[in-house]
């Protein structure tokens, strides 16, 4: 394991780390915690920054402080390492701001690799254009997000838009899954096509294989990627023990569980008129049975519903409950709506 790379994942939302096990996940970034995470035998180290919930200046300040604490510890590593900035497959979030902050503090890097594909959710990249169920993503509601909206699904153009022209679309390289990264210049951006989980496996293995050659040739240059495929690829290596890749539950809409208390059911119905994803309903049903639930979802809304249900059920029965979440995961308005529903339920009973 000593020769395999250490992959440091800056995770901007809790849904990323929910898909793996057997690796450290840090919520607090003291020097001692970072040292312990880097020393762990797992090839992965997740740093849950939850930066998607922050404003751009907060992101810049907090990531800068984290990187400066991390940098001297990386200098002491005796194995190759690379950075994964795990973002959103619908292109929401602070990419490429996060990547540029990390590059400025921890670089130079061999390349910046953008791979937002999530084939299980219908999000693929073809010829450098990001698609949702076959249609350009900028035609969807995701592109009209008030905080993270964008006018183009063409990833080089998307990078140019997000950086206000600092990254020019015409210098971004478009690559197929099996194409080599070796010709990229230090720090150059590339967008990679991916239409299937197999494509992501190929990309992950390609990056890992080329990292060794890059580290030997240019020891000051480490790998850098915004790529869920890399996590997928490393989990399939035969020398990884105690890690598991879990396939996504299909993102189909189903009706709300009939077992939910009346006002809570009504509140959910109001917020999610088309129903919930199957993964959300399964988690709600499990929580209603009293099972311990670890919910794997690809949406923040699914995570929020799964976290809130046990507390809602307690409140509806007039019992005290405590909800502990990473900071800023659940908007105050969201919590207040469900608290009002629980209060209504108590009044009716």
Buried (B, 14 or more C-beta within 10 A) or exposed (E): EEEBBBBBBBBBBBBBBBBBBBBBBBBEBEEEBBEEBBEBEBBBBBBBBBBBBBEEEEBBEBBBEBBEBBEEBBEEBEEBBBBBBBBBBBBBBBBBBBBBBBBEBBBEBBBBBBBBBBBBBBBBBEEBBBBBEEEBBBEBEBBEBEEBBBEBBBBBBBBBBBBEEEBEBEEBBBBEBEBEBEEBEEBBBBBBBBBEBEBBBBBBBBBBEBBBEBBEEEEEBBBBBBBBBBBBBBBEEEEBEEBEBEEBBEBEEBEBBEEBBEBBBBBBBEEBEEBBBBBBBBBBBBBBEEEEBEBBBBBBBBBBBBBBBBBBBBBBEEEEBEBEBBEEBBEEEBBEBBBEBBEBBEEEE
